[in-house]
Amino acid sequence: MYQLGERVKFSLFGKSHSSYIGGILEGIPAGMTVNENLISEDMQLRKPSAGIGTPRSEDDKVEFVQGLYNGKTDGNPILFLIPNQNTDGSKYLKFIETPRPGHADLPALVKFNEHDIRGGGQFSGRLTAAIVAGGSIVKQFNSKFGITTSAFTRSIGSVKDTEERNIADAKISKKYPTRACDQTLNDAMTEEILNASKDMDSVGGVIECITTGLPIGFGGIWFEALDAEIAKAVFGIPACKGIEFGKGFELARMRGSQSNDPFYYNDGVKMKTNNMGGILGGMSDGAPMVFRTIFKPTPSIGKEQDTVNLTKSENAKLIIQGRHDPCIVPRAAIVVEAVTAMVIADQIQRGL
Ligand SMILES: Cc1cc2nc3c(=O)[nH]c(=O)nc-3n(C[C@H](O)[C@H](O)[C@H](O)COP(=O)(O)O)c2cc1C
């Protein structure tokens, strides 16, 4: 099992083509009402959308084995399963000999004697369904503290949203398949994905995640810093290749006089700008916590690629068939929300 957190602890298990994937969520107190409709809504947001996602279609029905009683948490670890129904491993078997560039096949085959290559095994984006289910419960826990987390698509390929966005915009993105904040951007991003797909190729992009309601001083410091633990969790999501808080890498080109967020009083201490993304010293400064994370183009593409034949120890060509997302970004947004909420809940329960 793969684990995140200490007091609110999430354990993830399963493989792309095992009977089930699932999760165990510990540390959510007894007596909390769990709204299963909200879980279904989040699961829906991770599903592929017609045309721009993988043709693999799963019900993603979350089966609770223990931890919920009469719609409330009962204090036991919440254990849930999600069946894998729509599996076809046949197209993957050749990757044992000819690993896919950009995917985990090569290091996994070298590391694990019994690696299950079907669907990418435990490296599959499929496992993120369980993260989303767990994250959905955790978001309900965080909302009791007035904390809301919502993500949206900032860019896909060359299409970039250049507007200032807030949490309301991020919530609106849930009605667009690309998770863009408006129809025009959604159309442009859809076209970008379809063009890549037509070229038997894939495209990456940037997800922005906003959290409101964190009080000033919330969060750990040093290696327990809120941003440090979020970065670790977000990097755990397959295909994530970068993260920046606030103005991030742009800060390298600014002067302190431009980058510092000036304080002022208005019903408490506020910031005039939010270049730091709401984090100072690892703790919340009271401004919305804002970070962006980069998801690479989907590694499995239809175009012919150079690889190696591990049996014959010679160079080889590879054409990938099977069902793949031409762009991971729209489906990953809700996963980013989930792990962010998990880190926050864990830090709440650790008293940081
Ligand atoms: C929601 C989601 C869906 C994904 N779908 C695919 C896919 O259809 N095909 C693929 O090759 N990779 C897909 N990936 C990415 C791979 O799982 C990932 O690139 C691979 O495990 C290697 O890990 P790395 O990119 O972090 O190095 C997906 C990732 C996520 C988060």
Ligand as a Chemical Component Dictionary entry (heavy atoms), coordinates in Angstrom:
data_LIG
# 
_chem_comp.id                   LIG 
_chem_comp.type                 NON-POLYMER 
_chem_comp.pdbx_formal_charge   0 
_chem_comp.three_letter_code    LIG 
# 
loop_
_chem_comp_atom.comp_id 
_chem_comp_atom.atom_id 
_chem_comp_atom.alt_atom_id 
_chem_comp_atom.type_symbol 
_chem_comp_atom.charge 
_chem_comp_atom.model_Cartn_x 
_chem_comp_atom.model_Cartn_y 
_chem_comp_atom.model_Cartn_z 
_chem_comp_atom.pdbx_ordinal 
LIG C1  C1  C 0 -5.761 10.727 -14.172 1  
LIG C2  C2  C 0 -4.573 10.154 -14.895 2  
LIG C3  C3  C 0 -4.753 9.430  -16.068 3  
LIG C4  C4  C 0 -3.663 8.904  -16.765 4  
LIG N1  N1  N 0 -3.889 8.222  -17.929 5  
LIG C5  C5  C 0 -2.836 7.761  -18.637 6  
LIG C6  C6  C 0 -3.032 7.097  -19.889 7  
LIG O1  O1  O 0 -4.163 6.927  -20.368 8  
LIG N2  N2  N 0 -1.935 6.648  -20.555 9  
LIG C7  C7  C 0 -0.662 6.836  -20.087 10 
LIG O2  O2  O 0 0.293  6.437  -20.724 11 
LIG N3  N3  N 0 -0.453 7.470  -18.921 12 
LIG C8  C8  C 0 -1.485 7.940  -18.181 13 
LIG N4  N4  N 0 -1.256 8.590  -17.000 14 
LIG C9  C9  C 0 0.127  8.882  -16.605 15 
LIG C10 C10 C 0 0.924  7.691  -16.138 16 
LIG O3  O3  O 0 0.260  7.018  -15.097 17 
LIG C11 C11 C 0 2.320  8.162  -15.684 18 
LIG O4  O4  O 0 2.886  9.008  -16.627 19 
LIG C12 C12 C 0 3.242  6.979  -15.460 20 
LIG O5  O5  O 0 2.807  6.243  -14.353 21 
LIG C13 C13 C 0 4.703  7.375  -15.213 22 
LIG O6  O6  O 0 4.796  8.170  -14.056 23 
LIG P1  P1  P 0 5.449  9.617  -14.132 24 
LIG O7  O7  O 0 4.863  10.292 -15.322 25 
LIG O8  O8  O 0 5.045  10.287 -12.831 26 
LIG O9  O9  O 0 6.931  9.441  -14.261 27 
LIG C14 C14 C 0 -2.347 9.108  -16.265 28 
LIG C15 C15 C 0 -2.169 9.816  -15.071 29 
LIG C16 C16 C 0 -3.260 10.358 -14.395 30 
LIG C17 C17 C 0 -3.032 11.165 -13.144 31 
# 
loop_
_chem_comp_bond.comp_id 
_chem_comp_bond.atom_id_1 
_chem_comp_bond.atom_id_2 
_chem_comp_bond.value_order 
_chem_comp_bond.pdbx_ordinal 
LIG C1  C2  SING 1  
LIG C2  C3  SING 2  
LIG C2  C16 DOUB 3  
LIG C3  C4  DOUB 4  
LIG C4  N1  SING 5  
LIG C4  C14 SING 6  
LIG N1  C5  DOUB 7  
LIG C5  C6  SING 8  
LIG C5  C8  SING 9  
LIG C6  O1  DOUB 10 
LIG C6  N2  SING 11 
LIG N2  C7  SING 12 
LIG C7  O2  DOUB 13 
LIG C7  N3  SING 14 
LIG N3  C8  DOUB 15 
LIG C8  N4  SING 16 
LIG N4  C9  SING 17 
LIG N4  C14 SING 18 
LIG C9  C10 SING 19 
LIG C10 O3  SING 20 
LIG C10 C11 SING 21 
LIG C11 O4  SING 22 
LIG C11 C12 SING 23 
LIG C12 O5  SING 24 
LIG C12 C13 SING 25 
LIG C13 O6  SING 26 
LIG O6  P1  SING 27 
LIG P1  O7  DOUB 28 
LIG P1  O8  SING 29 
LIG P1  O9  SING 30 
LIG C14 C15 DOUB 31 
LIG C15 C16 SING 32 
LIG C16 C17 SING 33 
# 
